[in-house]
Structure formats: structure tokens, C-alpha cells
């Protein structure tokens, strides 16, 4: 796991350097752009040149090699991506993996750069929050989470058609994005700490009742066609019985504390119905989607795949909280804590050695280069 710690250390240094205020604005902009491009290049090469790394590397390689041009049971967007590289470019799987990784990462980092002053900090947070788990594991889920980010400005500006187009693009790469559909309307709810706790408790009762699992299993038998197949796939994927333990997981508890703390700090802004800032929209999307995932978490595919969406959005709340700290010493302490948190997440990933293959570069460079 050493290589992972080296990467987060480098990204952490980039995140610190980009916060330096240079005397020359032109010089400072140039330095910060170089840091950003270097961070992007680092994670693209790190992810695009991996070999047998992650949870599902072998499965995705077999899927690509056996793909015959039909939609099969996979999402149309992912099938289109495979079709282009296999039947138009006649590319082997390593090429497909590299360019898929490139597009997957660019969708996220361009969002970081467009809407935030310190994108290297977000790249650092993204690496530990979703990069290793989703992008190295369920590649389709990783692409869908990146596309979903672009629905947030559409929610903020109340552009329904843009929201639907982007949401459908996300669904075309992973069906778990279906759960994001009601966010356009739910995200306008004012989620104060009190409201959040009430809904969280209601969600817990709803979960232990077993109702979500029953709905999925029961409904799958009454819907024909693709939707019925999807419900059967989701219910057969697994029903989680240990719901209390799921609510007590460290990542879940951190999310609860983060929402309550942020909601307390920004109580007046949240209560302001005229507040339509991107920050407010991100907070509400995060809080509401977290609750939505908890309401459906007894269905395993929602618990595991759905969690990647709010874990990716979570990095923006850390970003906002860091910027709200006035003292430089406080900022340093907070960003160091974020580094420790990221290192612990990577350590936890290493504990899953039975299902997660550790990092190694692509070994057959002659094959990758086409020689």
C-alpha cells in the first residue's frame, strides 16, 4: 500500500502549495495551473496504467474481451464506450482502460476547476474519498458519480431539462444513479440539524422494518421488461440484515457529524429561503442524498454503490469548512486532519485484501504500446 500513501502525500503537498499567495498574480496563476495539471496527470497515469488492480479488474477485462456489440445486461453508455474502442479503434483492453480512466477523471477535475478556487485540494480529497473505491472498483459507478456532480449546478439554477439530460447520462453508465432522480425536488428542502436528526431516526426505523427489501423483492415480480430485470438484479444482489451496524460505521458517523456541524455553523444561511448559492445547493444535495441512501440501505446495491455518490459530494463540505476557518493555524490543523483521515481510509481499504487487489503497474508494456 506504500504507493497509495506516496500519492496522497504528493497531492497533499500540491494542495498546500496552491494556497500560497504569490506577490505576482500572473506568476501565481501559472504556478497554480502547473500544480493542477501535475495532479491530474499523476492520477490519470496512476489509474490508467494499472494492472489487475481494484475489486473488479478481471471482471471488466473479461467483459470487454467477450463483448460482441450487444447491449447485454450492461448500461448503454458503458456499452457504447466499449463499442467505440473495440469495434472502431480495435483497441485492446489496456487502451480502453486508459482512455476510460482519462474521461472519468476529467469529468470530475474539470468540475473542480470550474467552480472552485483550490482544485488541487479537491483532487486530494477525491483521491481518498472515491478514486480508489469507485474508480478502481466499479468503473461504471465511478463514471456515473462524476457525471452526477454536474447536476448540482442544474439543481441550483432550477434547470430541469439540463438536470434530466445529465441524470440520464449518469444512469447510462450505472443504474444506481436512478436513485438521484428525486434530488431536483428534494434538494430544495431546508435540512436543519433538527430536521436531519428526525429524518435520520425515521430512516433507521424504516430500515429495520425491512420494508425496502420487501418492496424490491415484491415489485420485481410485477414489472415486465428491462425495469423488472433491473429490480430483480438489485434485489438478488443482496439484502443487508445488519442495518444497525451499517449506521454505526465510521464513515456513516463522520457523515452525520459533518452534516450536523455544518448545519449548525450555517444555520441562518440554510434557513434563508432566498439562498441559492452553489454551497447551499451542495450541502442540501449531500444531506438529502445521504438520508435517501440510508432509507434504502437494506438493499446492498444501494448501500454500497449509492454511498459513492454522497462520499464524492462530501469532499465539498470539507472544502467549505476549511475556507470558513479564519486563523492560519486552524487551517493547517484542519488540512492535516484531512490528510490523516485520507490515510486512514486507504488503510481501511488495505484491510479488504481478500477482495481488493493492490496496486501494480501494467507489466506488459510491449503489448500496451502495440509492439
Secondary structure as GFF3:
##gff-version 3
##sequence-region A 1 371
A	DSSP	alpha_helix	2	17	.	.	.	ID=ss1
A	DSSP	alpha_helix	25	48	.	.	.	ID=ss2
A	DSSP	alpha_helix	57	66	.	.	.	ID=ss3
A	DSSP	alpha_helix	76	83	.	.	.	ID=ss4
A	DSSP	pi_helix	84	88	.	.	.	ID=ss5
A	DSSP	alpha_helix	93	115	.	.	.	ID=ss6
A	DSSP	alpha_helix	119	126	.	.	.	ID=ss7
A	DSSP	pi_helix	127	135	.	.	.	ID=ss8
A	DSSP	alpha_helix	139	149	.	.	.	ID=ss9
A	DSSP	alpha_helix	151	156	.	.	.	ID=ss10
A	DSSP	alpha_helix	160	171	.	.	.	ID=ss11
A	DSSP	three_ten_helix	175	180	.	.	.	ID=ss12
A	DSSP	alpha_helix	183	186	.	.	.	ID=ss13
A	DSSP	alpha_helix	193	208	.	.	.	ID=ss14
A	DSSP	alpha_helix	211	220	.	.	.	ID=ss15
A	DSSP	alpha_helix	225	236	.	.	.	ID=ss16
A	DSSP	alpha_helix	243	247	.	.	.	ID=ss17
A	DSSP	alpha_helix	250	265	.	.	.	ID=ss18
A	DSSP	alpha_helix	267	271	.	.	.	ID=ss19
A	DSSP	alpha_helix	278	295	.	.	.	ID=ss20
A	DSSP	alpha_helix	300	324	.	.	.	ID=ss21
A	DSSP	alpha_helix	328	350	.	.	.	ID=ss22
A	DSSP	alpha_helix	365	368	.	.	.	ID=ss23
###
